[in-house]
Amino acid sequence: MSEERKKRLKNVLYAIQSLDEFSASAAKLQCSDFQPGYVTRVINQLTKDGHLDRVLLDQSEVFRWSKSKPLDPDDWVHKHVHGEQIKEAPEQDRPRELLLQRGAYSLTDAQLIAILIRVGVTGDSAVQAGRRIANQFANAELAKLSDAGLSELRNISKAIRKDSYAQIMAGIELGRRVASLRDTQAKPPERIRGSEDAIRYCMRAFHRLAVDGKQEEFHIVTLDTQFGPIGTHHITTGTLDASLVHPREVFRAAIRDSASAILLVHNHPSGDPTPSREDKAVTERLTQVGELVGIRVLDHIVVAKEKGRSVLAVL
């Protein structure tokens, strides 16, 4: 397929290179064996690349070969057929082969992104797209890549389609989950001794919710007799309201875990962790129910992008 494309492009180039100055119609006559639309696309690309100058002559549009940027047909054809496609690069320069030989840690951000993109488009390979995205989200900005939408990345590179965008987002999320598990497993069992411990634990365990949450979610952390975390449970999604957070759902999960106490946790997508009146009302109601069923509400933590805050501390 690549050889056929190269042959077609070369034949069109050789035909119109014999014309010093020509109109689009003259080029199509010169290349009568090819579809007029195809000849037009070649002329437009040559003009975009600076090899042809578009000028008005007697109110008619004509094209002239640029003296400042001479055309090498073989190089131009190779670039537009292969670009920097991974399969055309030397094996030792292909990101996937480099990863298998040296490990993922040895690759640059651009190379890792290129692997996730997998396949480029004509004139914009996966390698080129990876470079552009890595440059756009360089250094500390890389953390913002997870917030980028499909249209934003597509404006950076046309190689980003729905499938490649999904692969990038899935790779980021999987990496984040692995990192979170490693961080949790590397630490000794925690004990929640007060609000500072509770805030520290929740900001780590609910980091994704604090940073990426687009709407409020209410969770609980079940605790053992030594106030060590047993598990987490998602209770409800939506604006926190005492009438919506039903004690039955909260304490059902706690009873199932044989918990002695629980932490209440929810996020503020606004980024401000200051407890609201409803946050306080929910805390008071669940604390009262907890006393009745013998499961203590140890604290209620609001998590947000920059920090967390205890609701009990302001009651």
Backbone hydrogen bonds in HBPLUS format (Angstrom, degrees):
<---DONOR---> <-ACCEPTOR-->    atom                        ^
c    i                          cat <-CA-CA->   ^        H-A-AA   ^      H-
h    n   atom  resd res      DA  || num        DHA   H-A  angle D-A-AA Bond
n    s   type  num  typ     dist DA aas  dist angle  dist       angle   num
A0005-ARG N   A0001-MET O   3.08 MM   4  6.37 158.8  2.12 149.8 155.1     1
A0006-LYS N   A0002-SER O   2.94 MM   4  6.17 158.3  1.99 148.6 154.8     2
A0007-LYS N   A0003-GLU O   3.00 MM   4  6.16 157.2  2.05 143.5 149.5     3
A0008-ARG N   A0004-GLU O   3.02 MM   4  6.28 161.2  2.05 150.2 154.7     4
A0009-LEU N   A0005-ARG O   2.99 MM   4  6.21 170.8  2.00 155.0 157.2     5
A0010-LYS N   A0006-LYS O   2.94 MM   4  6.08 164.8  1.96 151.8 156.3     6
A0011-ASN N   A0007-LYS O   2.99 MM   4  6.16 159.3  2.03 148.5 154.0     7
A0012-VAL N   A0008-ARG O   3.11 MM   4  6.41 157.3  2.16 151.0 156.5     8
A0013-LEU N   A0009-LEU O   2.90 MM   4  6.13 164.1  1.92 153.3 158.3     9
A0014-TYR N   A0010-LYS O   2.82 MM   4  5.97 173.6  1.82 158.6 160.1    10
A0015-ALA N   A0011-ASN O   3.14 MM   4  6.18 147.2  2.25 135.4 143.9    11
A0016-ILE N   A0012-VAL O   3.05 MM   4  6.34 166.4  2.07 156.7 158.9    12
A0017-GLN N   A0013-LEU O   2.81 MM   4  5.84 141.6  1.95 152.5 163.7    13
A0019-LEU N   A0016-ILE O   3.02 MM   3  5.36 161.4  2.06 109.6 115.5    14
A0022-PHE N   A0063-PHE O   3.04 MM  41  5.37 158.1  2.09 145.0 151.8    15
A0063-PHE N   A0022-PHE O   2.70 MM  41  5.37 157.1  1.75 151.2 158.5    16
A0027-ALA N   A0023-SER O   3.06 MM   4  6.35 154.1  2.13 148.3 155.1    17
A0028-LYS N   A0024-ALA O   3.02 MM   4  6.32 151.1  2.11 146.0 153.8    18
A0029-LEU N   A0025-SER O   3.03 MM   4  6.32 149.2  2.13 145.6 153.6    19
A0030-GLN N   A0026-ALA O   2.98 MM   4  6.20 152.5  2.05 144.2 152.0    20
A0031-CYS N   A0027-ALA O   2.96 MM   4  6.18 133.1  2.19 138.2 150.8    21
A0034-PHE N   A0031-CYS O   3.03 MM   3  5.79 167.5  2.05 126.2 129.2    22
A0038-TYR N   A0035-GLN O   3.02 MM   3  5.32 124.7  2.33 106.2 120.0    23
A0039-VAL N   A0035-GLN O   3.20 MM   4  6.60 157.1  2.25 155.1 161.4    24
A0040-THR N   A0036-PRO O   2.95 MM   4  6.24 158.3  2.00 151.4 157.6    25
A0041-ARG N   A0037-GLY O   3.01 MM   4  6.27 155.6  2.07 144.6 150.5    26
A0042-VAL N   A0038-TYR O   3.07 MM   4  6.38 154.3  2.14 147.8 154.5    27
A0043-ILE N   A0039-VAL O   3.00 MM   4  6.29 163.3  2.03 153.5 157.6    28
A0044-ASN N   A0040-THR O   2.91 MM   4  6.14 163.7  1.94 154.1 158.6    29
A0045-GLN N   A0041-ARG O   2.98 MM   4  6.14 154.5  2.05 144.7 151.3    30
A0046-LEU N   A0042-VAL O   2.94 MM   4  6.18 159.3  1.99 151.9 157.5    31
A0047-THR N   A0043-ILE O   2.94 MM   4  6.16 152.2  2.02 147.9 155.8    32
A0048-LYS N   A0044-ASN O   2.87 MM   4  6.09 156.7  1.93 145.3 151.9    33
A0049-ASP N   A0045-GLN O   2.89 MM   4  6.08 149.4  1.98 146.1 154.2    34
A0051-HIS N   A0046-LEU O   2.93 MM   5  5.33 144.1  2.06 166.1 161.1    35
A0050-GLY N   A0047-THR O   3.07 MM   3  5.12 155.9  2.13 102.2 109.6    36
A0066-SER N   A0051-HIS O   2.86 MM  15  5.14 176.9  1.86 135.1 135.3    37
A0053-ASP N   A0064-ARG O   2.71 MM  11  5.18 166.5  1.72 158.4 163.3    38
A0064-ARG N   A0053-ASP O   2.96 MM  11  5.18 154.1  2.03 142.9 151.4    39
A0055-VAL N   A0062-VAL O   2.95 MM   7  5.54 170.8  1.96 159.9 163.0    40
A0062-VAL N   A0055-VAL O   2.88 MM   7  5.54 169.8  1.89 166.1 169.6    41
A0057-LEU N   A0060-SER O   2.69 MM   3  5.14 171.3  1.70 156.0 157.3    42
A0060-SER N   A0057-LEU O   2.94 MM   3  5.14 149.8  2.04 105.3 115.1    43
A0076-TRP N   A0072-ASP O   2.96 MM   4  6.11 169.4  1.97 166.0 169.5    44
A0077-VAL N   A0073-PRO O   2.89 MM   4  5.99 166.2  1.91 154.7 158.4    45
A0078-HIS N   A0074-ASP O   3.01 MM   4  6.15 164.3  2.04 147.4 152.1    46
A0079-LYS N   A0075-ASP O   2.97 MM   4  6.15 160.8  2.01 149.9 155.1    47
A0080-HIS N   A0076-TRP O   3.08 MM   4  6.32 159.3  2.13 149.2 154.1    48
A0081-VAL N   A0077-VAL O   2.92 MM   4  6.04 134.2  2.13 148.6 160.6    49
A0082-HIS N   A0078-HIS O   2.83 MM   4  5.66 163.2  1.86 147.9 153.8    50
A0083-GLY N   A0079-LYS O   2.61 MM   4  4.31 120.3  1.96 107.7 126.6    51
A0085-GLN N   A0082-HIS O   2.84 MM   3  5.60 155.1  1.90 143.6 151.5    52
A0088-GLU N   A0085-GLN O   3.01 MM   3  5.39 144.2  2.14 109.0 119.6    53
A0089-ALA N   A0086-ILE O   3.16 MM   3  5.35 148.2  2.27 104.6 113.7    54
A0093-ASP N   A0090-PRO O   2.80 MM   3  5.41 158.0  1.85 121.9 129.5    55
A0094-ARG N   A0091-GLU O   3.27 MM   3  5.40 167.7  2.28 108.6 112.3    56
A0098-LEU N   A0094-ARG O   2.88 MM   4  6.11 159.9  1.92 160.7 167.6    57
A0099-LEU N   A0095-PRO O   2.90 MM   4  6.10 155.7  1.96 149.0 155.2    58
A0100-LEU N   A0096-ARG O   3.05 MM   4  6.35 159.3  2.10 148.5 153.3    59
A0101-GLN N   A0097-GLU O   2.94 MM   4  6.12 148.0  2.04 145.8 154.7    60
A0102-ARG N   A0098-LEU O   2.80 MM   4  5.76 168.1  1.81 155.5 159.0    61
A0103-GLY N   A0099-LEU O   2.75 MM   4  4.58 141.6  1.90 124.0 133.1    62
A0106-SER N   A0103-GLY O   3.17 MM   3  5.82 155.9  2.23 115.9 122.2    63
A0107-LEU N   A0104-ALA O   3.14 MM   3  5.64 162.7  2.17 117.0 122.0    64
A0112-LEU N   A0108-THR O   3.04 MM   4  6.35 159.1  2.09 153.9 159.3    65
A0113-ILE N   A0109-ASP O   2.97 MM   4  6.19 161.2  2.00 153.1 158.2    66
A0114-ALA N   A0110-ALA O   2.95 MM   4  6.11 151.1  2.03 141.3 149.7    67
A0115-ILE N   A0111-GLN O   3.11 MM   4  6.38 149.4  2.21 143.7 150.3    68
A0116-LEU N   A0112-LEU O   3.25 MM   4  6.61 152.3  2.33 143.1 150.0    69
A0117-ILE N   A0113-ILE O   2.92 MM   4  6.22 148.4  2.02 150.3 159.8    70
A0118-ARG N   A0114-ALA O   2.94 MM   4  6.06 155.1  2.00 147.7 154.0    71
A0119-VAL N   A0117-ILE O   2.80 MM   2  5.83 139.4  1.97 110.2  96.9    72
A0121-VAL N   A0124-ASP O   2.89 MM   3  5.22 166.3  1.91 137.7 137.7    73
A0124-ASP N   A0121-VAL O   2.85 MM   3  5.22 164.2  1.88 136.2 137.2    74
A0129-ALA N   A0125-SER O   2.87 MM   4  6.09 163.8  1.90 151.0 156.1    75
A0130-GLY N   A0126-ALA O   2.83 MM   4  5.96 155.6  1.89 144.7 151.6    76
A0131-ARG N   A0127-VAL O   3.02 MM   4  6.28 153.5  2.10 145.6 152.3    77
A0132-ARG N   A0128-GLN O   2.98 MM   4  6.29 160.8  2.02 152.7 157.4    78
A0133-ILE N   A0129-ALA O   3.01 MM   4  6.21 166.2  2.03 155.1 158.2    79
A0134-ALA N   A0130-GLY O   2.94 MM   4  6.02 160.2  1.98 145.5 151.8    80
A0135-ASN N   A0131-ARG O   2.88 MM   4  6.06 152.2  1.96 148.1 155.6    81
A0136-GLN N   A0132-ARG O   2.98 MM   4  6.18 150.9  2.06 142.5 150.6    82
A0137-PHE N   A0133-ILE O   2.94 MM   4  6.15 146.3  2.05 147.9 156.8    83
A0141-GLU N   A0138-ALA O   3.01 MM   3  5.37 146.7  2.12 140.9 134.7    84
A0142-LEU N   A0139-ASN O   3.08 MM   3  5.82 167.2  2.10 121.2 125.3    85
A0144-LYS N   A0141-GLU O   2.89 MM   3  5.49 151.9  1.97 116.9 125.5    86
A0145-LEU N   A0142-LEU O   3.00 MM   3  5.45 164.6  2.03 115.4 120.4    87
A0147-ASP N   A0144-LYS O   3.00 MM   3  5.41 150.0  2.09 110.2 119.3    88
A0148-ALA N   A0145-LEU O   3.09 MM   3  5.26 158.2  2.14 107.3 114.2    89
A0153-LEU N   A0149-GLY O   3.15 MM   4  6.48 163.5  2.18 157.1 160.2    90
A0154-ARG N   A0150-LEU O   2.87 MM   4  6.03 151.8  1.95 149.4 158.6    91
A0155-ASN N   A0151-SER O   3.00 MM   4  6.14 136.8  2.19 138.4 148.1    92
A0156-ILE N   A0153-LEU O   3.02 MM   3  5.10 135.5  2.23  96.6 109.3    93
A0157-SER N   A0153-LEU O   3.00 MM   4  6.38 152.2  2.08 148.3 156.1    94
A0160-ILE N   A0157-SER O   3.28 MM   3  5.92 168.9  2.29 113.3 116.6    95
A0165-TYR N   A0161-ARG O   2.86 MM   4  5.95 158.1  1.90 156.2 163.0    96
A0166-ALA N   A0162-LYS O   2.96 MM   4  6.08 158.2  2.01 143.3 149.3    97
A0167-GLN N   A0163-ASP O   3.02 MM   4  6.25 151.1  2.10 142.3 150.2    98
A0168-ILE N   A0164-SER O   3.01 MM   4  6.25 154.4  2.07 145.4 151.3    99
A0169-MET N   A0165-TYR O   3.00 MM   4  6.28 170.8  2.01 157.5 159.3   100
A0170-ALA N   A0166-ALA O   2.88 MM   4  5.97 155.9  1.93 146.2 153.6   101
A0171-GLY N   A0167-GLN O   2.92 MM   4  6.03 154.3  1.99 142.7 149.7   102
A0172-ILE N   A0168-ILE O   3.01 MM   4  6.30 156.2  2.07 150.5 156.5   103
A0173-GLU N   A0169-MET O   3.00 MM   4  6.20 166.5  2.02 149.1 152.7   104
A0174-LEU N   A0170-ALA O   2.91 MM   4  6.02 162.0  1.95 149.8 155.0   105
A0175-GLY N   A0171-GLY O   3.03 MM   4  6.11 160.8  2.07 143.3 148.8   106
A0176-ARG N   A0172-ILE O   2.96 MM   4  6.18 150.8  2.05 145.7 154.2   107
A0177-ARG N   A0173-GLU O   2.96 MM   4  6.22 155.1  2.03 148.6 154.7   108
A0178-VAL N   A0174-LEU O   2.97 MM   4  6.21 162.8  2.00 153.6 158.0   109
A0179-ALA N   A0175-GLY O   2.97 MM   4  6.11 162.2  2.00 145.6 150.8   110
A0180-SER N   A0176-ARG O   2.92 MM   4  6.10 152.4  2.00 143.8 151.5   111
A0181-LEU N   A0177-ARG O   2.96 MM   4  6.19 158.9  2.01 149.9 154.9   112
A0182-ARG N   A0178-VAL O   2.92 MM   4  6.16 161.5  1.95 152.6 157.9   113
A0183-ASP N   A0179-ALA O   2.93 MM   4  6.08 155.5  2.00 144.2 151.1   114
A0184-THR N   A0180-SER O   2.98 MM   4  6.19 154.1  2.05 144.6 151.5   115
A0185-GLN N   A0181-LEU O   2.82 MM   4  5.96 168.2  1.83 155.4 158.7   116
A0186-ALA N   A0182-ARG O   2.96 MM   4  5.90 139.4  2.12 140.6 150.0   117
A0187-LYS N   A0184-THR O   3.29 MM   3  5.64 157.6  2.35 106.8 113.3   118
A0192-ILE N   A0227-PHE O   2.87 MM  35  5.39 167.5  1.88 142.1 145.1   119
A0198-ALA N   A0194-GLY O   3.01 MM   4  6.26 159.1  2.05 151.5 158.2   120
A0199-ILE N   A0195-SER O   2.81 MM   4  6.02 160.5  1.85 154.1 158.5   121
A0200-ARG N   A0196-GLU O   3.00 MM   4  6.12 166.9  2.01 148.4 152.2   122
A0201-TYR N   A0197-ASP O   2.91 MM   4  6.08 164.0  1.94 151.4 155.8   123
A0202-CYS N   A0198-ALA O   2.95 MM   4  6.06 168.9  1.96 150.3 153.8   124
A0203-MET N   A0199-ILE O   2.91 MM   4  5.99 158.2  1.96 152.8 158.4   125
A0204-ARG N   A0201-TYR O   3.17 MM   3  5.37 131.9  2.41  99.0 111.6   126
A0205-ALA N   A0201-TYR O   2.80 MM   4  6.02 178.0  1.80 163.0 163.7   127
A0206-PHE N   A0202-CYS O   2.80 MM   4  5.46 151.7  1.88 139.8 146.7   128
A0207-HIS N   A0204-ARG O   3.40 MM   3  5.07 152.7  2.48 109.5 104.8   129
A0210-ALA N   A0206-PHE O   2.90 MM   4  6.16 158.1  1.94 154.2 160.9   130
A0211-VAL N   A0207-HIS O   2.91 MM   4  6.08 159.1  1.96 156.4 161.2   131
A0212-ASP N   A0208-ARG O   2.72 MM   4  5.48 160.1  1.76 149.3 156.4   132
A0213-GLY N   A0209-LEU O   3.05 MM   4  4.56 140.2  2.22 114.6 122.1   133
A0238-GLY N   A0216-GLU O   2.75 MM  22  5.12 170.0  1.76 148.8 152.4   134
A0218-PHE N   A0236-THR O   2.79 MM  18  5.26 171.8  1.80 161.1 161.3   135
A0235-ILE N   A0218-PHE O   2.79 MM  17  5.57 157.2  1.84 151.6 158.5   136
A0236-THR N   A0218-PHE O   3.28 MM  18  5.26 158.5  2.33 134.9 140.2   137
A0219-HIS N   A0265-VAL O   2.72 MM  46  5.07 175.9  1.72 164.1 165.4   138
A0265-VAL N   A0219-HIS O   2.88 MM  46  5.07 157.6  1.93 153.3 146.6   139
A0220-ILE N   A0233-HIS O   2.90 MM  13  5.36 147.4  2.01 144.2 154.9   140
A0233-HIS N   A0220-ILE O   2.92 MM  13  5.36 151.3  2.00 153.5 159.2   141
A0221-VAL N   A0263-LEU O   2.84 MM  42  4.92 152.6  1.92 139.8 147.5   142
A0263-LEU N   A0221-VAL O   2.82 MM  42  4.92 151.3  1.90 140.5 150.0   143
A0222-THR N   A0231-GLY O   2.88 MM   9  5.46 156.5  1.94 154.3 161.6   144
A0230-ILE N   A0222-THR O   2.66 MM   8  5.34 164.3  1.68 153.8 150.7   145
A0223-LEU N   A0261-ALA O   2.82 MM  38  5.08 153.4  1.89 158.5 150.1   146
A0260-SER N   A0223-LEU O   2.89 MM  37  6.00 152.8  1.97 157.5 165.8   147
A0261-ALA N   A0223-LEU O   3.43 MM  38  5.08 159.6  2.47 129.2 128.7   148
A0224-ASP N   A0228-GLY O   2.87 MM   4  5.32 154.1  1.94 143.0 150.1   149
A0227-PHE N   A0224-ASP O   2.93 MM   3  5.02 157.6  1.98 113.9 116.0   150
A0244-LEU N   A0241-ASP O   2.89 MM   3  5.27 145.7  2.01 111.5 122.0   151
A0245-VAL N   A0241-ASP O   3.12 MM   4  6.40 147.9  2.22 160.7 170.4   152
A0249-GLU N   A0246-HIS O   3.05 MM   3  5.69 126.2  2.35 117.6 128.2   153
A0250-VAL N   A0246-HIS O   3.34 MM   4  6.69 160.2  2.39 150.7 156.5   154
A0251-PHE N   A0247-PRO O   2.88 MM   4  5.97 179.6  1.88 161.9 162.0   155
A0252-ARG N   A0248-ARG O   2.92 MM   4  5.77 135.0  2.13 137.1 148.6   156
A0255-ILE N   A0251-PHE O   2.85 MM   4  5.93 158.9  1.89 144.1 149.0   157
A0256-ARG N   A0252-ARG O   2.99 MM   4  6.14 156.2  2.05 145.6 152.4   158
A0257-ASP N   A0253-ALA O   3.13 MM   4  6.37 142.6  2.28 141.3 150.2   159
A0259-ALA N   A0254-ALA O   2.96 MM   5  5.25 176.4  1.96 158.1 156.9   160
A0258-SER N   A0255-ILE O   2.98 MM   3  4.87 155.7  2.04 102.0 109.2   161
A0296-ARG N   A0260-SER O   3.22 MM  36  6.58 148.8  2.33 145.9 137.1   162
A0262-ILE N   A0296-ARG O   2.83 MM  34  6.33 146.8  1.94 164.0 169.9   163
A0298-LEU N   A0262-ILE O   2.85 MM  36  5.84 147.1  1.95 156.3 167.2   164
A0264-LEU N   A0299-ASP O   2.88 MM  35  6.24 169.8  1.89 152.8 155.2   165
A0301-ILE N   A0264-LEU O   2.75 MM  37  6.18 156.8  1.81 160.2 156.1   166
A0266-HIS N   A0301-ILE O   3.13 MM  35  6.65 154.8  2.20 159.2 164.5   167
A0303-VAL N   A0266-HIS O   2.93 MM  37  6.29 157.3  1.98 146.1 153.4   168
A0268-HIS N   A0303-VAL O   3.06 MM  35  6.42 145.7  2.18 160.3 164.3   169
A0271-GLY N   A0268-HIS O   2.98 MM   3  5.79 165.9  2.00 127.3 131.3   170
A0280-LYS N   A0276-SER O   3.15 MM   4  6.49 154.1  2.22 146.9 152.6   171
A0281-ALA N   A0277-ARG O   2.98 MM   4  6.28 152.2  2.06 144.9 153.2   172
A0282-VAL N   A0278-GLU O   2.88 MM   4  6.09 164.0  1.91 156.7 159.3   173
A0283-THR N   A0279-ASP O   3.10 MM   4  6.27 158.1  2.15 142.1 148.2   174
A0284-GLU N   A0280-LYS O   2.97 MM   4  6.20 164.4  2.00 152.2 155.6   175
A0285-ARG N   A0281-ALA O   3.02 MM   4  6.18 163.3  2.05 149.7 154.3   176
A0286-LEU N   A0282-VAL O   3.01 MM   4  6.15 170.5  2.02 154.4 156.8   177
A0287-THR N   A0283-THR O   2.90 MM   4  5.95 149.1  2.00 146.2 155.3   178
A0288-GLN N   A0284-GLU O   3.11 MM   4  6.28 156.3  2.17 144.7 149.9   179
A0289-VAL N   A0285-ARG O   3.10 MM   4  6.42 157.0  2.15 146.0 152.5   180
A0290-GLY N   A0286-LEU O   2.84 MM   4  5.94 155.2  1.90 143.1 150.5   181
A0291-GLU N   A0287-THR O   3.10 MM   4  6.37 146.6  2.21 142.8 150.3   182
A0292-LEU N   A0288-GLN O   3.32 MM   4  6.65 145.2  2.45 139.0 147.5   183
A0292-LEU N   A0289-VAL O   3.01 MM   3  5.12 122.5  2.35  97.8 112.7   184
A0293-VAL N   A0289-VAL O   3.05 MM   4  6.43 151.7  2.14 153.5 161.2   185
A0294-GLY N   A0290-GLY O   2.88 MM   4  5.78 118.8  2.26 140.5 154.6   186
A0295-ILE N   A0290-GLY O   2.91 MM   5  4.81 146.1  2.03 140.7 144.0   187
A0311-VAL N   A0300-HIS O   2.71 MM  11  5.33 171.5  1.72 166.8 169.3   188
A0302-VAL N   A0309-ARG O   2.78 MM   7  5.19 169.4  1.79 158.8 161.4   189
A0309-ARG N   A0302-VAL O   2.86 MM   7  5.19 145.0  1.98 141.3 152.6   190
A0304-ALA N   A0307-LYS O   3.09 MM   3  5.54 132.5  2.33 133.1 146.7   191
A0314-VAL N   A0311-VAL O   3.05 MM   3  5.57 152.5  2.13 112.4 120.2   192
A0315-LEU N   A0312-LEU O   3.26 MM   3  5.12 158.3  2.31  99.2 105.7   193
